[in-house]
Amino acid sequence: MNKNIRYLLLLFSVLVIPAKAAVLPEDRSDILFHSFSGGGVTIDGPSVLLRKNIADKVSVWGNYYVDFVTSASLDVLTQGSPYTEERTETGGGMDYLRGRSTMSVSYTQSIESDYEAETVGLAVSQDFFGDLITLSLGYSQGNDTVMQNGTPEFSEKAQHQRFSIGWTQILTKNLIVALNAETVIDEGYLNNPYRSVRYLDDDGGLGTQREVYPGTRNSDAFAIRSMYYLPYRASIRAEARQFRDSWGISAKNYEIRYLHPYQEQWIFEAKVRSYSQTQASFYSDLFPYRNAQNFLARDKEMSEFSDIAFGLGASYDIKSSWLSYFEKATVNLYWDSISFDYANFRENLAENSQEFGIGNEPLYSFNANVIRFFVSAWY
């Protein structure tokens, strides 16, 4: 499964663990259905989140999340056969409030047939200057086991460390700005054991060999996010983020989002987001010969590409006597339409290679839809 197809975008997050400074998160429950469909891949499933405060000092939470995956992507069609799999993720954590400081710890475990992951996270946040400024620090470590279906003896390890720092400031009564920085250190087996590159053999035909990635990867990301409250209860949110890693990839994304209340129960949302990146230094759609260099990649996520997303959403505040047990309950629906365009990854189906020639196939592109439907209840 492509681990990059995970849409999770949270405004004003600490990037490792949500750490709410000086105020514990509210007691709440969320039941979510998520769906991704595009490029021959379908990912959907449920998620349940429960959070409860204890003595106004501690907040504990637990999460259960499932992905059901059906894949007939271009990579699968050209290197294997369509498949289905299931990924189950469980996690939990605790936030502890002391004065103007919040300390957080979390643990997450993810299991699928050929990949297991465990992540432990720590975070702390502190308010300053009359709660106008919040400083957040975070650290997490992930330990993964990479396996290969059909090859029981194959087992490799990977480790991921994340360090983050965030600065959030209330500039005016209507404007909040957040600055975030993150450094990630990846070590171990970092490529996909199923994926191959293609090259020209001595006869001008096509040959394939396994991808080979470096054993380390360092990356840095910087983001600025802002939210401006408009006089009529609406708000505008904006984000700019830049990413760079030791593999030669440089990426930028920008987003603007508008939230508009209607009457007392509705909140509508519209957004547009753009993303672009350069290719990894060891990527090529077609290598000139076998073992052309020390490291080899043809994963489309390592290529030069861009995408643009348009999103709409609505939240409805339920007011009903039979929900009197809850302080508040909402029904939420969000939909994103995303267009991906690849600058140097080609649609190398056999019929395209025969018609256009090897290395001259049409460039790959596809559209995807992301749907999130969830019910939230506060108590």
C-alpha positions as CSV (number, residue, x, y, z in Angstrom):
1,M,0.0,0.0,0.0
2,N,1.2,3.5,-0.8
3,K,1.9,5.0,2.6
4,N,1.9,8.5,1.1
5,I,-1.9,8.4,0.4
6,R,-2.9,9.5,3.8
7,Y,-4.8,12.8,3.9
8,L,-4.6,14.3,7.4
9,L,-4.4,18.1,7.5
10,L,-4.9,19.7,11.0
11,L,-4.6,23.5,11.4
12,F,-2.4,24.7,14.3
13,S,-1.2,21.2,15.2
14,V,2.2,20.5,16.8
15,L,2.9,18.0,14.0
16,V,3.6,15.2,16.5
17,I,0.9,15.2,19.2
18,P,-2.0,17.7,19.6
19,A,-1.0,19.5,22.8
20,K,-3.5,22.1,23.9
21,A,-1.8,24.6,26.1
22,A,-3.3,25.6,29.4
23,V,-6.6,24.0,28.6
24,L,-7.3,20.3,28.4
25,P,-9.2,19.0,25.3
26,E,-12.9,18.6,25.9
27,D,-14.6,15.3,26.6
28,R,-15.8,14.0,23.2
29,S,-16.4,11.0,20.9
30,D,-15.9,10.9,17.2
31,I,-17.1,8.2,14.7
32,L,-15.6,8.7,11.3
33,F,-16.0,7.0,7.9
34,H,-13.2,8.0,5.4
35,S,-12.8,7.1,1.7
36,F,-10.1,7.8,-0.9
37,S,-10.7,6.8,-4.5
38,G,-8.3,7.6,-7.4
39,G,-5.6,6.2,-9.6
40,G,-7.0,2.7,-9.3
41,V,-6.7,2.7,-5.5
42,T,-9.7,2.7,-3.1
43,I,-9.1,3.1,0.6
44,D,-11.9,3.3,3.1
45,G,-12.9,2.3,6.6
46,P,-14.1,3.5,10.0
47,S,-12.4,5.3,12.9
48,V,-13.5,5.8,16.5
49,L,-12.0,8.3,18.9
50,L,-12.9,8.6,22.6
51,R,-11.5,11.3,25.0
52,K,-12.3,11.8,28.7
53,N,-11.0,14.2,31.3
54,I,-10.1,13.1,34.9
55,A,-10.2,15.6,37.7
56,D,-9.6,18.5,35.3
57,K,-5.9,17.6,35.3
58,V,-5.6,14.6,33.0
59,S,-7.2,13.9,29.6
60,V,-7.0,10.3,28.2
61,W,-7.9,9.2,24.7
62,G,-8.1,6.1,22.6
63,N,-8.4,5.7,18.8
64,Y,-9.3,2.7,16.5
65,Y,-8.7,3.2,12.8
66,V,-9.1,0.8,9.9
67,D,-8.1,1.0,6.2
68,F,-9.6,-1.4,3.7
69,V,-7.5,-1.2,0.6
70,T,-8.2,-2.3,-3.0
71,S,-5.3,-1.5,-5.4
72,A,-5.1,-1.8,-9.1
73,S,-2.9,1.3,-9.5
74,L,-0.5,1.7,-12.5
75,D,2.4,0.4,-10.4
76,V,0.5,-2.7,-9.5
77,L,-0.7,-3.4,-13.1
78,T,2.8,-3.0,-14.5
79,Q,4.6,-4.9,-11.7
80,G,2.1,-7.4,-10.3
81,S,-1.6,-8.0,-10.0
82,P,-4.4,-6.2,-8.2
83,Y,-4.7,-6.9,-4.5
84,T,-6.7,-6.2,-1.4
85,E,-5.5,-5.7,2.2
86,E,-6.5,-4.4,5.6
87,R,-4.6,-2.1,7.9
88,T,-5.6,-1.7,11.5
89,E,-4.3,1.1,13.7
90,T,-4.9,1.5,17.5
91,G,-3.6,4.3,19.6
92,G,-4.0,6.0,22.9
93,G,-2.5,8.8,24.9
94,M,-2.7,11.1,27.9
95,D,-2.5,14.9,28.4
96,Y,-1.5,16.3,31.8
97,L,-2.2,19.9,32.7
98,R,-0.1,21.7,35.3
99,G,-0.6,25.5,35.5
100,R,0.1,26.9,32.1
101,S,1.9,23.8,30.9
102,T,0.5,20.7,29.1
103,M,2.5,17.5,28.9
104,S,1.4,14.8,26.5
105,V,2.3,11.2,25.7
106,S,0.9,8.9,23.0
107,Y,1.4,5.4,21.6
108,T,0.2,4.1,18.2
109,Q,0.4,0.6,16.7
110,S,-0.4,-0.2,13.0
111,I,-0.6,-3.7,11.6
112,E,-1.1,-5.0,8.1
113,S,0.0,-8.2,6.3
114,D,3.4,-6.9,5.3
115,Y,4.1,-3.9,7.5
116,E,4.0,-3.3,11.3
117,A,4.7,0.0,13.0
118,E,4.9,1.3,16.5
119,T,5.2,5.0,17.4
120,V,5.7,6.7,20.8
121,G,5.3,10.4,21.1
122,L,6.0,13.1,23.7
123,A,5.1,16.7,23.7
124,V,5.0,19.7,26.0
125,S,3.5,23.2,25.5
126,Q,3.7,26.4,27.6
127,D,1.7,29.6,27.6
128,F,3.5,33.0,28.1
129,F,2.5,36.6,28.4
130,G,-1.1,36.3,29.5
131,D,-1.7,33.3,27.2
132,L,-1.0,35.4,24.1
133,I,1.9,33.1,23.1
134,T,2.2,29.3,23.2
135,L,5.5,27.5,22.7
136,S,5.2,23.7,21.8
137,L,7.9,21.1,21.6
138,G,7.4,17.5,20.3
139,Y,9.3,14.3,19.8
140,S,8.3,10.9,18.4
141,Q,10.0,7.7,17.5
142,G,8.7,5.1,15.2
143,N,10.0,1.5,14.8
144,D,8.7,-0.3,11.8
145,T,9.1,-3.9,10.4
146,V,8.9,-4.2,6.6
147,M,7.9,-7.6,5.3
148,Q,7.0,-9.1,1.9
149,N,4.0,-11.3,1.2
150,G,5.0,-14.6,-0.3
151,T,8.6,-14.3,1.1
152,P,8.4,-15.3,4.8
153,E,12.2,-14.9,5.3
154,F,12.1,-11.2,4.3
155,S,12.1,-8.9,7.3
156,E,13.7,-5.5,7.5
157,K,13.7,-2.7,10.1
158,A,13.2,1.1,9.8
159,Q,13.3,3.8,12.5
160,H,11.8,7.3,12.3
161,Q,12.5,10.2,14.6
162,R,10.6,13.5,14.6
163,F,11.5,16.7,16.4
164,S,9.1,19.6,16.2
165,I,8.8,23.1,17.6
166,G,5.8,25.4,17.3
167,W,5.1,29.1,18.2
168,T,1.5,30.3,18.2
169,Q,0.7,34.0,18.9
170,I,-2.5,36.0,19.2
171,L,-1.6,39.2,17.3
172,T,-4.9,40.9,17.6
173,K,-8.4,39.9,18.8
174,N,-9.1,38.7,15.3
175,L,-5.7,37.3,14.1
176,I,-3.8,34.2,15.2
177,V,-0.5,33.1,13.6
178,A,1.4,29.9,14.1
179,L,5.0,29.0,13.1
180,N,6.0,25.4,13.0
181,A,9.3,23.6,12.2
182,E,9.9,19.9,12.0
183,T,13.0,17.7,11.5
184,V,12.7,14.0,10.6
185,I,15.5,11.4,10.7
186,D,14.7,8.1,8.9
187,E,17.1,5.1,9.0
188,G,16.9,1.5,7.9
189,Y,15.0,-0.1,5.0
190,L,13.2,2.9,3.4
191,N,11.9,1.6,0.1
192,N,9.1,-0.7,-1.0
193,P,10.2,-4.4,-1.4
194,Y,7.7,-4.9,-4.3
195,R,8.7,-2.0,-6.4
196,S,11.1,-2.2,-9.4
197,V,12.8,0.3,-11.8
198,R,13.0,-0.2,-15.5
199,Y,16.1,0.1,-17.8
200,L,17.1,-0.5,-21.4
201,D,18.9,-3.8,-22.0
202,D,21.7,-4.4,-24.5
203,D,19.2,-5.2,-27.2
204,G,17.2,-2.1,-26.8
205,G,14.5,-4.0,-25.0
206,L,13.2,-3.4,-21.5
207,G,14.6,-4.9,-18.3
208,T,13.6,-4.5,-14.6
209,Q,15.4,-4.7,-11.3
210,R,14.5,-3.9,-7.7
211,E,14.6,-0.4,-6.3
212,V,17.6,0.5,-4.1
213,Y,17.3,3.4,-1.7
214,P,19.8,5.0,0.7
215,G,19.6,3.8,4.3
216,T,19.2,7.2,5.7
217,R,17.0,10.2,5.0
218,N,16.9,13.6,6.7
219,S,14.2,16.2,6.1
220,D,13.2,19.6,7.3
221,A,9.8,21.3,7.0
222,F,8.7,24.8,7.9
223,A,5.1,26.1,8.0
224,I,3.3,29.3,8.8
225,R,-0.5,29.1,9.5
226,S,-2.9,31.9,10.2
227,M,-6.5,32.4,11.1
228,Y,-8.4,35.6,10.8
229,Y,-11.9,36.1,12.2
230,L,-14.2,38.2,10.2
231,P,-16.9,40.5,11.7
232,Y,-19.8,38.2,10.7
233,R,-18.5,35.2,12.6
234,A,-16.8,33.7,9.5
235,S,-13.0,33.1,9.3
236,I,-10.2,32.8,6.7
237,R,-7.4,30.3,7.3
238,A,-4.2,30.2,5.3
239,E,-1.1,28.0,5.3
240,A,2.3,27.9,3.5
241,R,4.7,25.1,4.0
242,Q,8.1,24.2,2.6
243,F,9.9,20.9,2.7
244,R,13.4,19.8,1.8
245,D,15.3,16.5,2.3
246,S,18.7,14.8,1.8
247,W,17.4,12.9,-1.2
248,G,17.1,16.1,-3.3
249,I,13.3,16.6,-2.9
250,S,12.1,20.1,-2.4
251,A,8.4,20.7,-2.0
252,K,6.0,23.6,-1.4
253,N,2.3,23.7,-0.6
254,Y,-0.2,26.5,-0.1
255,E,-3.7,26.5,1.2
256,I,-6.5,29.0,1.8
257,R,-9.8,28.0,3.5
258,Y,-13.0,30.0,4.2
259,L,-15.5,29.0,6.9
260,H,-18.9,30.6,6.9
261,P,-21.6,30.1,9.5
262,Y,-25.3,30.0,8.5
263,Q,-28.0,30.6,11.0
264,E,-27.2,28.9,14.4
265,Q,-26.5,25.4,13.3
266,W,-24.6,25.3,10.1
267,I,-20.9,26.0,9.2
268,F,-19.9,25.7,5.6
269,E,-16.3,25.5,4.3
270,A,-14.5,25.9,1.0
271,K,-10.8,25.5,0.4
272,V,-8.1,25.3,-2.3
273,R,-4.7,23.7,-1.8
274,S,-1.7,23.4,-4.2
275,Y,1.4,21.2,-3.8
276,S,4.5,20.7,-6.0
277,Q,7.8,18.9,-5.6
278,T,11.0,18.2,-7.4
279,Q,12.3,14.6,-8.0
280,A,14.7,12.6,-5.8
281,S,18.3,12.8,-7.0
282,F,18.3,9.0,-7.7
283,Y,14.9,8.9,-9.5
284,S,14.5,8.1,-13.2
285,D,11.5,6.9,-15.2
286,L,13.9,4.9,-17.4
287,F,17.5,4.1,-16.6
288,P,20.0,3.7,-19.5
289,Y,21.2,0.2,-18.3
290,R,21.2,-2.2,-15.4
291,N,22.8,-0.9,-12.2
292,A,23.2,2.5,-13.8
293,Q,23.9,4.0,-10.3
294,N,24.2,3.1,-6.7
295,F,20.7,4.1,-5.8
296,L,17.6,3.5,-8.0
297,A,14.0,4.7,-7.7
298,R,11.0,4.8,-9.9
299,D,8.3,5.3,-7.3
300,K,6.1,8.1,-8.6
301,E,6.1,9.8,-5.2
302,M,9.9,10.3,-5.7
303,S,9.3,12.0,-9.1
304,E,8.6,15.6,-10.0
305,F,4.8,16.2,-9.7
306,S,2.2,18.6,-8.5
307,D,-1.4,18.4,-7.4
308,I,-4.2,20.8,-6.7
309,A,-7.2,20.1,-4.4
310,F,-10.6,21.8,-4.1
311,G,-12.6,21.0,-1.0
312,L,-16.1,21.6,0.3
313,G,-17.5,20.8,3.7
314,A,-20.4,21.3,6.0
315,S,-21.0,20.9,9.8
316,Y,-24.5,20.7,11.4
317,D,-25.0,21.3,15.1
318,I,-27.7,18.8,16.2
319,K,-30.3,20.2,18.6
320,S,-32.7,17.6,19.8
321,S,-34.2,16.6,23.1
322,W,-33.2,13.0,22.8
323,L,-29.6,14.1,22.7
324,S,-29.9,15.9,26.1
325,Y,-27.1,13.6,27.6
326,F,-24.6,15.4,25.4
327,E,-23.5,19.0,25.7
328,K,-23.2,19.3,21.9
329,A,-23.3,17.0,18.9
330,T,-22.4,17.7,15.2
331,V,-22.7,15.9,11.9
332,N,-19.9,16.7,9.5
333,L,-19.2,16.0,5.8
334,Y,-16.1,17.0,3.9
335,W,-15.2,16.3,0.2
336,D,-11.9,17.0,-1.6
337,S,-11.3,16.6,-5.3
338,I,-7.6,16.3,-6.2
339,S,-5.8,16.3,-9.5
340,F,-2.3,14.8,-9.7
341,D,0.0,15.6,-12.6
342,Y,3.5,13.9,-13.0
343,A,6.2,15.6,-14.9
344,N,8.5,12.6,-15.5
345,F,6.6,9.5,-14.6
346,R,5.1,7.8,-17.6
347,E,2.1,5.5,-18.0
348,N,4.1,2.5,-18.9
349,L,1.4,0.0,-19.7
350,A,2.4,-2.6,-22.3
351,E,0.1,-1.2,-25.0
352,N,1.5,2.3,-24.4
353,S,5.1,1.1,-24.7
354,Q,4.3,-0.7,-28.0
355,E,2.4,2.3,-29.4
356,F,4.7,5.2,-28.4
357,G,8.0,3.4,-27.7
358,I,9.8,2.7,-24.4
359,G,10.4,6.0,-22.6
360,N,8.0,7.9,-24.7
361,E,4.7,6.8,-23.1
362,P,2.2,9.5,-22.0
363,L,2.9,11.2,-18.8
364,Y,0.8,9.9,-15.9
365,S,-2.0,11.9,-14.3
366,F,-5.1,11.0,-12.3
367,N,-8.0,12.5,-10.2
368,A,-9.0,11.4,-6.8
369,N,-11.8,12.0,-4.4
370,V,-11.5,12.1,-0.6
371,I,-14.6,11.9,1.6
372,R,-14.8,12.2,5.4
373,F,-18.1,11.8,7.2
374,F,-18.1,11.8,11.0
375,V,-20.3,12.5,14.0
376,S,-18.9,14.2,17.0
377,A,-20.4,14.4,20.5
378,W,-19.2,16.4,23.5
379,Y,-20.3,15.4,27.0
